[in-house]
């Protein structure tokens, strides 16, 4: 409830119903003066934030330390004390992607001394090779324009020409070389930034597919519908986001405070995630250890294949949109 003055008029400004008391019985809106001071606006924001914050910490604690318990509570109807799964996913994923992908791309390596120029530096944003090299028989041709590439292709026998994908990739590479003045670092940097932009969408697509894998693996369990598997998947994704976020925070703190990072933290993180998923499956579906381990392995294999396909697809999408 806000601290604004209650209106003397008893008509709801939102739906027009007659109001009895401070709140409208029809739509729930508070019947208060519409003019707010700056201080009232700030107080309203703080109250909403702390209310959400309280639910957030309670939800996160249950989510992290009792795998699958939050899903079971939701299915049992115990929902008022915890954040709704969709709202939680949108909030946690937004914070996660904002923090993890904060726009930082590796800087261009400094020029090497003359004695080391024979060993060029490698970096994550190296981009493509100079020009775009294609092997035509024993010759290596460097195409500088799309017209020169098409001319060379037309001179070849039909069965020796590039297929549709090879042709598109070659033309795109030539286009990028022209657009970025053959600066391979700029090409790589643009590609990384575009892929980061698409990464959250890739996970959004993977979420219902992950739930579909669960539905297939546990389809004999008549007590769990697809939407239950979807809620379970949302909770798994949120837990993973929080764990990865915590690892990032620890690395940043150790780097700032003692000027070093601990590699073992990054090394054990995958095992923590795998163990969490196993415990969640075991707790939620209540099957034997052997069945859970088998389905855990199948689920991870299917997820690996899915993520590989999505990564390749979104990498190509990023390439054709820079």
Phi and psi restraints in degrees (value plus and minus 20) as a CYANA .aco file:
   2 UNK   PHI    -100.5   -60.5
   2 UNK   PSI     151.9   191.9
   3 UNK   PHI    -123.3   -83.3
   3 UNK   PSI      -1.9    38.1
   4 UNK   PHI     -96.3   -56.3
   4 UNK   PSI     137.9   177.9
   5 UNK   PHI     -90.6   -50.6
   5 UNK   PSI     115.4   155.4
   6 UNK   PHI     -93.0   -53.0
   6 UNK   PSI     121.1   161.1
   7 UNK   PHI     -92.7   -52.7
   7 UNK   PSI     125.1   165.1
   8 UNK   PHI     -96.8   -56.8
   8 UNK   PSI     -49.6    -9.6
   9 UNK   PHI     -91.4   -51.4
   9 UNK   PSI     126.7   166.7
  10 UNK   PHI    -129.3   -89.3
  10 UNK   PSI      -1.6    38.4
  11 UNK   PHI    -116.8   -76.8
  11 UNK   PSI     113.1   153.1
  12 UNK   PHI     -91.4   -51.4
  12 UNK   PSI     107.0   147.0
  13 UNK   PHI     -91.6   -51.6
  13 UNK   PSI     -36.7     3.3
  14 UNK   PHI    -108.8   -68.8
  14 UNK   PSI     -69.9   -29.9
  15 UNK   PHI    -139.3   -99.3
  15 UNK   PSI     -28.4    11.6
  16 UNK   PHI      66.0   106.0
  16 UNK   PSI     -21.6    18.4
  17 UNK   PHI     -91.7   -51.7
  17 UNK   PSI     138.8   178.8
  18 UNK   PHI     -96.0   -56.0
  18 UNK   PSI     110.9   150.9
  19 UNK   PHI    -119.7   -79.7
  19 UNK   PSI     112.1   152.1
  20 UNK   PHI    -136.3   -96.3
  20 UNK   PSI      84.3   124.3
  21 UNK   PHI      81.4   121.4
  21 UNK   PSI    -180.4  -140.4
  22 UNK   PHI    -104.6   -64.6
  22 UNK   PSI     -44.2    -4.2
  23 UNK   PHI    -137.4   -97.4
  23 UNK   PSI     127.1   167.1
  24 UNK   PHI     -93.8   -53.8
  24 UNK   PSI     110.2   150.2
  25 UNK   PHI     -93.7   -53.7
  25 UNK   PSI     -38.5     1.5
  26 UNK   PHI    -106.5   -66.5
  26 UNK   PSI     -66.8   -26.8
  27 UNK   PHI    -138.7   -98.7
  27 UNK   PSI     -32.3     7.7
  28 UNK   PHI      68.9   108.9
  28 UNK   PSI     -21.3    18.7
  29 UNK   PHI     -91.1   -51.1
  29 UNK   PSI     121.7   161.7
  30 UNK   PHI     -94.9   -54.9
  30 UNK   PSI     111.7   151.7
  31 UNK   PHI    -108.5   -68.5
  31 UNK   PSI      59.1    99.1
  32 UNK   PHI    -147.4  -107.4
  32 UNK   PSI     147.5   187.5
  33 UNK   PHI     -81.0   -41.0
  33 UNK   PSI     120.7   160.7
  34 UNK   PHI    -101.5   -61.5
  34 UNK   PSI     -39.4     0.6
  35 UNK   PHI    -101.0   -61.0
  35 UNK   PSI     102.7   142.7
  36 UNK   PHI    -136.2   -96.2
  36 UNK   PSI     120.8   160.8
  37 UNK   PHI    -100.5   -60.5
  37 UNK   PSI     147.3   187.3
  38 UNK   PHI     -80.9   -40.9
  38 UNK   PSI     -59.0   -19.0
  39 UNK   PHI     -85.6   -45.6
  39 UNK   PSI     -59.7   -19.7
  40 UNK   PHI     -83.1   -43.1
  40 UNK   PSI     -59.0   -19.0
  41 UNK   PHI     -83.7   -43.7
  41 UNK   PSI     -63.5   -23.5
  42 UNK   PHI     -84.7   -44.7
  42 UNK   PSI     -63.1   -23.1
  43 UNK   PHI     -84.4   -44.4
  43 UNK   PSI     -59.1   -19.1
  44 UNK   PHI     -83.4   -43.4
  44 UNK   PSI     -60.9   -20.9
  45 UNK   PHI     -83.9   -43.9
  45 UNK   PSI     -63.9   -23.9
  46 UNK   PHI     -84.0   -44.0
  46 UNK   PSI     -62.0   -22.0
  47 UNK   PHI     -83.1   -43.1
  47 UNK   PSI     -63.8   -23.8
  48 UNK   PHI     -84.1   -44.1
  48 UNK   PSI     -60.0   -20.0
  49 UNK   PHI     -86.2   -46.2
  49 UNK   PSI     -65.9   -25.9
  50 UNK   PHI     -88.7   -48.7
  50 UNK   PSI     -53.7   -13.7
  51 UNK   PHI     -85.4   -45.4
  51 UNK   PSI     -63.5   -23.5
  52 UNK   PHI     -87.6   -47.6
  52 UNK   PSI     -58.7   -18.7
  53 UNK   PHI     -80.6   -40.6
  53 UNK   PSI     -63.0   -23.0
  54 UNK   PHI     -81.5   -41.5
  54 UNK   PSI     -64.9   -24.9
  55 UNK   PHI     -84.9   -44.9
  55 UNK   PSI     -57.7   -17.7
  56 UNK   PHI     -82.4   -42.4
  56 UNK   PSI     -67.9   -27.9
  57 UNK   PHI     -86.9   -46.9
  57 UNK   PSI     -58.5   -18.5
  58 UNK   PHI     -85.0   -45.0
  58 UNK   PSI     -61.5   -21.5
  59 UNK   PHI     -87.3   -47.3
  59 UNK   PSI     -64.6   -24.6
  60 UNK   PHI     -84.4   -44.4
  60 UNK   PSI     -58.8   -18.8
  61 UNK   PHI     -82.6   -42.6
  61 UNK   PSI     -66.1   -26.1
  62 UNK   PHI     -87.4   -47.4
  62 UNK   PSI     -59.0   -19.0
  63 UNK   PHI     -83.0   -43.0
  63 UNK   PSI     -62.8   -22.8
  64 UNK   PHI    -101.8   -61.8
  64 UNK   PSI     -58.5   -18.5
  65 UNK   PHI    -121.4   -81.4
  65 UNK   PSI     -27.3    12.7
  66 UNK   PHI    -155.6  -115.6
  66 UNK   PSI      57.7    97.7
  67 UNK   PHI     -72.9   -32.9
  67 UNK   PSI     110.2   150.2
  68 UNK   PHI      58.2    98.2
  68 UNK   PSI     -28.4    11.6
  69 UNK   PHI     -85.6   -45.6
  69 UNK   PSI     -58.3   -18.3
  70 UNK   PHI     -84.7   -44.7
  70 UNK   PSI     -58.2   -18.2
  71 UNK   PHI     -83.5   -43.5
  71 UNK   PSI     -63.1   -23.1
  72 UNK   PHI     -85.5   -45.5
  72 UNK   PSI     -60.6   -20.6
  73 UNK   PHI     -79.9   -39.9
  73 UNK   PSI     -62.4   -22.4
  74 UNK   PHI     -83.8   -43.8
  74 UNK   PSI     -63.9   -23.9
  75 UNK   PHI     -86.1   -46.1
  75 UNK   PSI     -50.3   -10.3
  76 UNK   PHI    -101.0   -61.0
  76 UNK   PSI     -26.7    13.3
  77 UNK   PHI      74.5   114.5
  77 UNK   PSI     -14.9    25.1
  78 UNK   PHI    -107.3   -67.3
  78 UNK   PSI      65.1   105.1
  79 UNK   PHI    -140.2  -100.2
  79 UNK   PSI     -43.3    -3.3
  80 UNK   PHI     -84.8   -44.8
  80 UNK   PSI     -50.1   -10.1
  81 UNK   PHI    -105.8   -65.8
  81 UNK   PSI     -25.8    14.2
  82 UNK   PHI    -148.1  -108.1
  82 UNK   PSI     139.1   179.1
  83 UNK   PHI     -93.0   -53.0
  83 UNK   PSI     119.1   159.1
  84 UNK   PHI     -80.0   -40.0
  84 UNK   PSI     119.3   159.3
  85 UNK   PHI     -73.1   -33.1
  85 UNK   PSI     -64.2   -24.2
  86 UNK   PHI     -85.4   -45.4
  86 UNK   PSI     -65.0   -25.0
  87 UNK   PHI     -83.7   -43.7
  87 UNK   PSI     -60.4   -20.4
  88 UNK   PHI     -84.3   -44.3
  88 UNK   PSI     -63.4   -23.4
  89 UNK   PHI     -83.0   -43.0
  89 UNK   PSI     -64.5   -24.5
  90 UNK   PHI     -82.2   -42.2
  90 UNK   PSI     -61.4   -21.4
  91 UNK   PHI     -89.0   -49.0
  91 UNK   PSI     -71.7   -31.7
  92 UNK   PHI     -86.4   -46.4
  92 UNK   PSI     -62.2   -22.2
  93 UNK   PHI     -86.2   -46.2
  93 UNK   PSI     -56.5   -16.5
  94 UNK   PHI     -83.4   -43.4
  94 UNK   PSI     -65.5   -25.5
  95 UNK   PHI     -84.6   -44.6
  95 UNK   PSI     -62.9   -22.9
  96 UNK   PHI     -80.4   -40.4
  96 UNK   PSI     -71.3   -31.3
  97 UNK   PHI     -89.6   -49.6
  97 UNK   PSI     -54.0   -14.0
  98 UNK   PHI     -84.9   -44.9
  98 UNK   PSI     -57.4   -17.4
  99 UNK   PHI    -103.6   -63.6
  99 UNK   PSI     -63.9   -23.9
 100 UNK   PHI     -91.6   -51.6
 100 UNK   PSI     -65.9   -25.9
 101 UNK   PHI    -124.7   -84.7
 101 UNK   PSI      58.1    98.1
 102 UNK   PHI    -113.4   -73.4
 102 UNK   PSI       1.0    41.0
 103 UNK   PHI      67.0   107.0
 103 UNK   PSI     -20.4    19.6
 104 UNK   PHI    -101.3   -61.3
 104 UNK   PSI     103.2   143.2
 105 UNK   PHI    -141.7  -101.7
 105 UNK   PSI     121.0   161.0
 106 UNK   PHI     -69.9   -29.9
 106 UNK   PSI     117.6   157.6
 107 UNK   PHI     -91.5   -51.5
 107 UNK   PSI     137.9   177.9
 108 UNK   PHI     -87.0   -47.0
 108 UNK   PSI     111.1   151.1
 109 UNK   PHI     -79.2   -39.2
 109 UNK   PSI     125.0   165.0
 110 UNK   PHI     -87.9   -47.9
 110 UNK   PSI     131.8   171.8
 111 UNK   PHI     -78.6   -38.6
 111 UNK   PSI     119.9   159.9
 112 UNK   PHI    -101.6   -61.6
 112 UNK   PSI     131.8   171.8
 113 UNK   PHI     -80.7   -40.7
 113 UNK   PSI     138.7   178.7
 114 UNK   PHI     -76.7   -36.7
 114 UNK   PSI     -53.5   -13.5
 115 UNK   PHI     -90.4   -50.4
 115 UNK   PSI     -38.0     2.0
 116 UNK   PHI    -131.0   -91.0
 116 UNK   PSI     -16.4    23.6
 117 UNK   PHI     -85.1   -45.1
 117 UNK   PSI     -40.4    -0.4
 118 UNK   PHI     -92.1   -52.1
 118 UNK   PSI     -34.5     5.5
 119 UNK   PHI    -139.0   -99.0
 119 UNK   PSI      61.1   101.1
 120 UNK   PHI     -81.0   -41.0
 120 UNK   PSI     122.6   162.6
 121 UNK   PHI     -90.1   -50.1
 121 UNK   PSI     126.5   166.5
 122 UNK   PHI    -132.0   -92.0
 122 UNK   PSI     122.6   162.6
 123 UNK   PHI    -168.3  -128.3
 123 UNK   PSI     148.3   188.3
 124 UNK   PHI     -87.8   -47.8
 124 UNK   PSI     -39.8     0.2
 125 UNK   PHI    -131.2   -91.2
 125 UNK   PSI      17.2    57.2
 126 UNK   PHI     -86.4   -46.4
 126 UNK   PSI     -45.2    -5.2
 127 UNK   PHI      57.4    97.4
 127 UNK   PSI    -176.6  -136.6
 128 UNK   PHI    -110.8   -70.8
 128 UNK   PSI     151.0   191.0
 129 UNK   PHI     -89.4   -49.4
 129 UNK   PSI     144.9   184.9
 130 UNK   PHI     -77.3   -37.3
 130 UNK   PSI     111.3   151.3
 131 UNK   PHI      40.1    80.1
 131 UNK   PSI    -161.6  -121.6
 132 UNK   PHI    -169.4  -129.4
 132 UNK   PSI      91.5   131.5
 133 UNK   PHI    -111.0   -71.0
 133 UNK   PSI     113.9   153.9
 134 UNK   PHI    -149.1  -109.1
 134 UNK   PSI     118.2   158.2
 135 UNK   PHI    -110.7   -70.7
 135 UNK   PSI      94.7   134.7
 136 UNK   PHI    -134.4   -94.4
 136 UNK   PSI      79.9   119.9
 137 UNK   PHI      46.2    86.2
 137 UNK   PSI    -143.3  -103.3
 138 UNK   PHI    -119.3   -79.3
 138 UNK   PSI     -20.2    19.8
 139 UNK   PHI    -118.5   -78.5
 139 UNK   PSI     125.4   165.4
 140 UNK   PHI    -129.6   -89.6
 140 UNK   PSI      97.3   137.3
 141 UNK   PHI    -128.3   -88.3
 141 UNK   PSI     115.0   155.0
 142 UNK   PHI    -126.0   -86.0
 142 UNK   PSI      88.2   128.2
 143 UNK   PHI    -110.4   -70.4
 143 UNK   PSI     105.1   145.1
 144 UNK   PHI    -118.1   -78.1
 144 UNK   PSI     -41.1    -1.1
 145 UNK   PHI    -156.2  -116.2
 145 UNK   PSI     137.6   177.6
 146 UNK   PHI     -85.9   -45.9
 146 UNK   PSI     -55.9   -15.9
 147 UNK   PHI     -82.0   -42.0
 147 UNK   PSI     -61.0   -21.0
 148 UNK   PHI     -87.9   -47.9
 148 UNK   PSI     -54.8   -14.8
 149 UNK   PHI     -86.8   -46.8
 149 UNK   PSI     -66.3   -26.3
 150 UNK   PHI     -84.2   -44.2
 150 UNK   PSI     -56.9   -16.9
 151 UNK   PHI     -83.5   -43.5
 151 UNK   PSI     -62.9   -22.9
 152 UNK   PHI     -86.2   -46.2
 152 UNK   PSI     -57.2   -17.2
 153 UNK   PHI     -86.0   -46.0
 153 UNK   PSI     -59.1   -19.1
 154 UNK   PHI     -86.9   -46.9
 154 UNK   PSI     -42.7    -2.7
 155 UNK   PHI    -100.0   -60.0
 155 UNK   PSI     -34.0     6.0
 156 UNK   PHI    -107.7   -67.7
 156 UNK   PSI     138.2   178.2
 157 UNK   PHI     -84.1   -44.1
 157 UNK   PSI     130.4   170.4
 158 UNK   PHI     -76.5   -36.5
 158 UNK   PSI     -59.4   -19.4
 159 UNK   PHI     -93.8   -53.8
 159 UNK   PSI     -34.4     5.6
 160 UNK   PHI    -118.0   -78.0
 160 UNK   PSI     -23.6    16.4
 161 UNK   PHI     -95.1   -55.1
 161 UNK   PSI     137.8   177.8
 162 UNK   PHI     -84.3   -44.3
 162 UNK   PSI     126.6   166.6
 163 UNK   PHI     -95.0   -55.0
 163 UNK   PSI    -199.6  -159.6
 164 UNK   PHI     -79.3   -39.3
 164 UNK   PSI     -64.9   -24.9
 165 UNK   PHI     -88.2   -48.2
 165 UNK   PSI     -64.7   -24.7
 166 UNK   PHI     -80.4   -40.4
 166 UNK   PSI     -60.1   -20.1
 167 UNK   PHI     -85.4   -45.4
 167 UNK   PSI     -63.4   -23.4
 168 UNK   PHI     -83.4   -43.4
 168 UNK   PSI     -62.0   -22.0
 169 UNK   PHI     -85.5   -45.5
 169 UNK   PSI     -61.6   -21.6
 170 UNK   PHI     -84.1   -44.1
 170 UNK   PSI     -66.3   -26.3
 171 UNK   PHI     -83.7   -43.7
 171 UNK   PSI     -58.4   -18.4
 172 UNK   PHI     -86.0   -46.0
 172 UNK   PSI     -60.5   -20.5
 173 UNK   PHI     -81.9   -41.9
 173 UNK   PSI     -63.7   -23.7
 174 UNK   PHI     -82.2   -42.2
 174 UNK   PSI     -62.6   -22.6
 175 UNK   PHI     -80.7   -40.7
 175 UNK   PSI     -61.6   -21.6
 176 UNK   PHI     -88.2   -48.2
 176 UNK   PSI     -59.0   -19.0
 177 UNK   PHI     -81.0   -41.0
 177 UNK   PSI     -57.9   -17.9
 178 UNK   PHI     -91.3   -51.3
 178 UNK   PSI     -65.6   -25.6
 179 UNK   PHI     -82.1   -42.1
 179 UNK   PSI     -60.3   -20.3
 180 UNK   PHI    -125.7   -85.7
 180 UNK   PSI      -0.1    39.9
 181 UNK   PHI      33.4    73.4
 181 UNK   PSI      20.3    60.3
 182 UNK   PHI      41.1    81.1
 182 UNK   PSI       0.1    40.1
 183 UNK   PHI    -105.6   -65.6
 183 UNK   PSI      81.9   121.9
 184 UNK   PHI     -88.7   -48.7
 184 UNK   PSI     -49.3    -9.3
 185 UNK   PHI     -86.2   -46.2
 185 UNK   PSI     -62.6   -22.6
 186 UNK   PHI     -82.4   -42.4
 186 UNK   PSI     -57.9   -17.9
 187 UNK   PHI     -83.7   -43.7
 187 UNK   PSI     -68.5   -28.5
 188 UNK   PHI     -82.5   -42.5
 188 UNK   PSI     -61.0   -21.0
 189 UNK   PHI     -83.9   -43.9
 189 UNK   PSI     -64.0   -24.0
 190 UNK   PHI     -83.6   -43.6
 190 UNK   PSI     -57.9   -17.9
 191 UNK   PHI     -86.0   -46.0
 191 UNK   PSI     -62.6   -22.6
 192 UNK   PHI     -83.5   -43.5
 192 UNK   PSI     -65.9   -25.9
 193 UNK   PHI     -82.1   -42.1
 193 UNK   PSI     -60.8   -20.8
 194 UNK   PHI     -87.8   -47.8
 194 UNK   PSI     -59.0   -19.0
 195 UNK   PHI     -86.2   -46.2
 195 UNK   PSI     -59.1   -19.1
 196 UNK   PHI     -80.2   -40.2
 196 UNK   PSI     -57.4   -17.4
 197 UNK   PHI     -84.1   -44.1
 197 UNK   PSI     -54.6   -14.6
 198 UNK   PHI    -109.4   -69.4
 198 UNK   PSI     -32.0     8.0
 199 UNK   PHI     -81.1   -41.1
 199 UNK   PSI     -61.9   -21.9
 200 UNK   PHI     -83.2   -43.2
 200 UNK   PSI     -57.2   -17.2
 201 UNK   PHI     -85.6   -45.6
 201 UNK   PSI     -55.4   -15.4
 202 UNK   PHI     -82.1   -42.1
 202 UNK   PSI     -61.9   -21.9
 203 UNK   PHI     -90.5   -50.5
 203 UNK   PSI     -55.1   -15.1
 204 UNK   PHI     -79.6   -39.6
 204 UNK   PSI     -60.3   -20.3
 205 UNK   PHI     -90.4   -50.4
 205 UNK   PSI     -58.2   -18.2
 206 UNK   PHI     -89.0   -49.0
 206 UNK   PSI     -46.2    -6.2
 207 UNK   PHI     -79.6   -39.6
 207 UNK   PSI     -75.8   -35.8
 208 UNK   PHI     -85.2   -45.2
 208 UNK   PSI     -47.8    -7.8
 209 UNK   PHI     -91.4   -51.4
 209 UNK   PSI     -56.9   -16.9
 210 UNK   PHI     -81.8   -41.8
 210 UNK   PSI     -62.3   -22.3
 211 UNK   PHI     -83.4   -43.4
 211 UNK   PSI     -56.2   -16.2
 212 UNK   PHI     -83.8   -43.8
 212 UNK   PSI     -60.4   -20.4
 213 UNK   PHI     -80.0   -40.0
 213 UNK   PSI     -61.8   -21.8
 214 UNK   PHI     -83.6   -43.6
 214 UNK   PSI     -62.1   -22.1
 215 UNK   PHI     -82.0   -42.0
 215 UNK   PSI     -59.1   -19.1
 216 UNK   PHI     -86.8   -46.8
 216 UNK   PSI     -64.8   -24.8
 217 UNK   PHI     -88.6   -48.6
 217 UNK   PSI     -52.1   -12.1
 218 UNK   PHI    -136.9   -96.9
 218 UNK   PSI       9.2    49.2
 219 UNK   PHI     -86.3   -46.3
 219 UNK   PSI     -41.5    -1.5
 220 UNK   PHI     -94.6   -54.6
 220 UNK   PSI     -36.3     3.7
 221 UNK   PHI    -102.5   -62.5
 221 UNK   PSI      84.4   124.4
 222 UNK   PHI     -94.8   -54.8
 222 UNK   PSI     -29.6    10.4
 223 UNK   PHI    -103.8   -63.8
 223 UNK   PSI     -28.3    11.7
 224 UNK   PHI    -139.0   -99.0
 224 UNK   PSI      97.6   137.6
 225 UNK   PHI    -112.3   -72.3
 225 UNK   PSI     153.2   193.2
 226 UNK   PHI     -78.7   -38.7
 226 UNK   PSI     -59.9   -19.9
 227 UNK   PHI     -83.7   -43.7
 227 UNK   PSI     -50.9   -10.9
 228 UNK   PHI     -86.7   -46.7
 228 UNK   PSI     -61.1   -21.1
 229 UNK   PHI     -85.1   -45.1
 229 UNK   PSI     -53.5   -13.5
 230 UNK   PHI     -87.1   -47.1
 230 UNK   PSI     -63.1   -23.1
 231 UNK   PHI     -82.5   -42.5
 231 UNK   PSI     -64.2   -24.2
 232 UNK   PHI     -78.4   -38.4
 232 UNK   PSI     -63.5   -23.5
 233 UNK   PHI     -84.2   -44.2
 233 UNK   PSI     -61.0   -21.0
 234 UNK   PHI     -80.1   -40.1
 234 UNK   PSI     -63.4   -23.4
 235 UNK   PHI     -85.8   -45.8
 235 UNK   PSI     -58.0   -18.0
 236 UNK   PHI     -83.3   -43.3
 236 UNK   PSI     -67.1   -27.1
 237 UNK   PHI     -80.7   -40.7
 237 UNK   PSI     -64.1   -24.1
 238 UNK   PHI     -83.2   -43.2
 238 UNK   PSI     -62.1   -22.1
 239 UNK   PHI     -82.2   -42.2
 239 UNK   PSI     -62.2   -22.2
 240 UNK   PHI     -83.8   -43.8
 240 UNK   PSI     -61.7   -21.7
 241 UNK   PHI     -79.7   -39.7
 241 UNK   PSI     -64.5   -24.5
 242 UNK   PHI     -85.3   -45.3
 242 UNK   PSI     -62.8   -22.8
 243 UNK   PHI     -83.1   -43.1
 243 UNK   PSI     -66.6   -26.6
 244 UNK   PHI     -85.1   -45.1
 244 UNK   PSI     -56.3   -16.3
 245 UNK   PHI     -82.9   -42.9
 245 UNK   PSI     -62.7   -22.7
 246 UNK   PHI     -84.3   -44.3
 246 UNK   PSI     -60.2   -20.2
 247 UNK   PHI     -82.5   -42.5
 247 UNK   PSI     -61.8   -21.8
 248 UNK   PHI     -83.0   -43.0
 248 UNK   PSI     -62.3   -22.3
 249 UNK   PHI     -82.7   -42.7
 249 UNK   PSI     -65.1   -25.1
 250 UNK   PHI     -80.1   -40.1
 250 UNK   PSI     -64.4   -24.4
 251 UNK   PHI     -83.3   -43.3
 251 UNK   PSI     -60.6   -20.6
 252 UNK   PHI     -85.3   -45.3
 252 UNK   PSI     -62.1   -22.1
 253 UNK   PHI     -85.5   -45.5
 253 UNK   PSI     -66.1   -26.1
 254 UNK   PHI     -85.6   -45.6
 254 UNK   PSI     -54.4   -14.4
 255 UNK   PHI     -87.6   -47.6
 255 UNK   PSI     -59.1   -19.1
 256 UNK   PHI     -97.5   -57.5
 256 UNK   PSI     -58.1   -18.1
 257 UNK   PHI    -104.3   -64.3
 257 UNK   PSI     -61.5   -21.5
 258 UNK   PHI    -142.6  -102.6
 258 UNK   PSI      -8.9    31.1
 259 UNK   PHI      35.5    75.5
 259 UNK   PSI      18.1    58.1
 260 UNK   PHI    -178.3  -138.3
 260 UNK   PSI     138.0   178.0
 261 UNK   PHI    -140.2  -100.2
 261 UNK   PSI     132.9   172.9
 262 UNK   PHI    -120.8   -80.8
 262 UNK   PSI      94.0   134.0
 263 UNK   PHI     -85.3   -45.3
 263 UNK   PSI     -47.2    -7.2
 264 UNK   PHI     -86.9   -46.9
 264 UNK   PSI     -45.7    -5.7
 265 UNK   PHI     -85.1   -45.1
 265 UNK   PSI     -65.6   -25.6
 266 UNK   PHI     -87.1   -47.1
 266 UNK   PSI     -52.1   -12.1
 267 UNK   PHI     -89.3   -49.3
 267 UNK   PSI     -56.5   -16.5
 268 UNK   PHI    -108.5   -68.5
 268 UNK   PSI     -32.1     7.9
 269 UNK   PHI     -77.4   -37.4
 269 UNK   PSI     -66.0   -26.0
 270 UNK   PHI     -79.5   -39.5
 270 UNK   PSI     -56.6   -16.6
 271 UNK   PHI     -88.0   -48.0
 271 UNK   PSI     -55.6   -15.6
 272 UNK   PHI     -83.5   -43.5
 272 UNK   PSI     -64.1   -24.1
 273 UNK   PHI     -84.6   -44.6
 273 UNK   PSI     -63.3   -23.3
 274 UNK   PHI     -83.6   -43.6
 274 UNK   PSI     -63.0   -23.0
 275 UNK   PHI     -84.6   -44.6
 275 UNK   PSI     -60.1   -20.1
 276 UNK   PHI     -81.8   -41.8
 276 UNK   PSI     -65.1   -25.1
 277 UNK   PHI     -82.9   -42.9
 277 UNK   PSI     -62.4   -22.4
 278 UNK   PHI     -81.3   -41.3
 278 UNK   PSI     -66.5   -26.5
 279 UNK   PHI     -83.8   -43.8
 279 UNK   PSI     -57.6   -17.6
 280 UNK   PHI     -84.1   -44.1
 280 UNK   PSI     -64.7   -24.7
 281 UNK   PHI     -82.8   -42.8
 281 UNK   PSI     -63.0   -23.0
 282 UNK   PHI     -85.6   -45.6
 282 UNK   PSI     -63.6   -23.6
 283 UNK   PHI     -92.0   -52.0
 283 UNK   PSI     -57.2   -17.2
 284 UNK   PHI     -99.4   -59.4
 284 UNK   PSI     -66.0   -26.0
 285 UNK   PHI    -114.8   -74.8
 285 UNK   PSI     -32.9     7.1
 286 UNK   PHI      34.0    74.0
 286 UNK   PSI      24.5    64.5
 287 UNK   PHI    -121.2   -81.2
 287 UNK   PSI     150.6   190.6
 288 UNK   PHI     -84.6   -44.6
 288 UNK   PSI     143.1   183.1
 289 UNK   PHI     -81.2   -41.2
 289 UNK   PSI     -62.2   -22.2
 290 UNK   PHI     -83.7   -43.7
 290 UNK   PSI     -64.7   -24.7
 291 UNK   PHI     -85.1   -45.1
 291 UNK   PSI     -60.9   -20.9
 292 UNK   PHI     -84.6   -44.6
 292 UNK   PSI     -62.4   -22.4
 293 UNK   PHI     -83.6   -43.6
 293 UNK   PSI     -63.3   -23.3
 294 UNK   PHI     -82.0   -42.0
 294 UNK   PSI     -68.4   -28.4
 295 UNK   PHI     -89.8   -49.8
 295 UNK   PSI     -51.0   -11.0
 296 UNK   PHI     -81.4   -41.4
 296 UNK   PSI     -64.5   -24.5
 297 UNK   PHI     -87.5   -47.5
 297 UNK   PSI     -62.1   -22.1
 298 UNK   PHI     -83.4   -43.4
 298 UNK   PSI     -64.0   -24.0
 299 UNK   PHI     -81.0   -41.0
 299 UNK   PSI     -62.7   -22.7
 300 UNK   PHI     -87.4   -47.4
 300 UNK   PSI     -57.0   -17.0
 301 UNK   PHI     -84.4   -44.4
 301 UNK   PSI     -67.2   -27.2
 302 UNK   PHI     -82.1   -42.1
 302 UNK   PSI     -59.5   -19.5
 303 UNK   PHI     -86.4   -46.4
 303 UNK   PSI     -58.8   -18.8
 304 UNK   PHI     -82.2   -42.2
 304 UNK   PSI     -64.5   -24.5
 305 UNK   PHI     -83.1   -43.1
 305 UNK   PSI     -65.5   -25.5
 306 UNK   PHI     -79.0   -39.0
 306 UNK   PSI     -68.4   -28.4
 307 UNK   PHI     -87.6   -47.6
 307 UNK   PSI     -53.2   -13.2
 308 UNK   PHI     -83.9   -43.9
 308 UNK   PSI     -63.8   -23.8
 309 UNK   PHI     -84.8   -44.8
 309 UNK   PSI     -64.2   -24.2
 310 UNK   PHI     -86.5   -46.5
 310 UNK   PSI     -60.7   -20.7
 311 UNK   PHI     -81.0   -41.0
 311 UNK   PSI     -65.8   -25.8
 312 UNK   PHI     -84.0   -44.0
 312 UNK   PSI     -63.5   -23.5
 313 UNK   PHI     -82.4   -42.4
 313 UNK   PSI     -65.8   -25.8
 314 UNK   PHI     -96.3   -56.3
 314 UNK   PSI     -45.4    -5.4
 315 UNK   PHI     -85.1   -45.1
 315 UNK   PSI     -65.7   -25.7
 316 UNK   PHI     -85.0   -45.0
 316 UNK   PSI     -59.4   -19.4
 317 UNK   PHI     -81.8   -41.8
 317 UNK   PSI     -61.1   -21.1
 318 UNK   PHI     -84.0   -44.0
 318 UNK   PSI     -62.6   -22.6
 319 UNK   PHI     -81.0   -41.0
 319 UNK   PSI     -60.6   -20.6
 320 UNK   PHI    -105.8   -65.8
 320 UNK   PSI     -16.7    23.3
 321 UNK   PHI    -140.6  -100.6
 321 UNK   PSI      -4.6    35.4
